[in-house]
Amino acid sequence: GAEAAVPRECPLCTFMKGGACKEDFLVWESCLKAHEEEDRTDKCREQLFALFRCMDAEPTGYYDPMLPPTFGLEQQAGAEGAGEPQPQA
């Protein structure tokens, strides 16, 4: 029937677009599509990290199940060490 002609969106895409980081997801997704024939990991790294930062900062925890398990810990460690003066040798 006509239903077969309608492309289905992946469940992950539907979930990601349902939250506050939809725009960051769309930017990352378009980067992936633009670089299909290349090493997308390197080409789209900044877009992916921007998406993870948005997901981590989202106040309701909507994206928590999708974040890498160490993402928040890495962010905290970087923030804690960044402002401390380093001892002089």
Contacts in CASP RR format, 6 or more apart in sequence:
PFRMAT RR
TARGET T0000
AUTHOR 0000-0000-0000
METHOD contacts of the structure
MODEL  1
GAEAAVPRECPLCTFMKGGACKEDFLVWESCLKAHEEEDRTDKCREQLFA
LFRCMDAEPTGYYDPMLPPTFGLEQQAGAEGAGEPQPQA
12 66 0 8 1.000
13 25 0 8 1.000
13 29 0 8 1.000
15 66 0 8 1.000
16 22 0 8 1.000
16 25 0 8 1.000
16 63 0 8 1.000
16 66 0 8 1.000
17 25 0 8 1.000
17 26 0 8 1.000
19 58 0 8 1.000
19 62 0 8 1.000
19 63 0 8 1.000
20 54 0 8 1.000
20 58 0 8 1.000
20 62 0 8 1.000
21 51 0 8 1.000
21 54 0 8 1.000
21 55 0 8 1.000
21 58 0 8 1.000
21 63 0 8 1.000
24 47 0 8 1.000
24 50 0 8 1.000
24 51 0 8 1.000
24 54 0 8 1.000
24 55 0 8 1.000
25 51 0 8 1.000
27 47 0 8 1.000
27 50 0 8 1.000
27 51 0 8 1.000
28 44 0 8 1.000
28 47 0 8 1.000
28 48 0 8 1.000
28 50 0 8 1.000
28 51 0 8 1.000
31 40 0 8 1.000
31 43 0 8 1.000
31 44 0 8 1.000
31 47 0 8 1.000
32 40 0 8 1.000
32 44 0 8 1.000
34 43 0 8 1.000
35 43 0 8 1.000
35 44 0 8 1.000
52 67 0 8 1.000
52 68 0 8 1.000
52 71 0 8 1.000
53 75 0 8 1.000
55 63 0 8 1.000
55 66 0 8 1.000
55 67 0 8 1.000
56 63 0 8 1.000
56 67 0 8 1.000
56 71 0 8 1.000
56 72 0 8 1.000
56 75 0 8 1.000
END
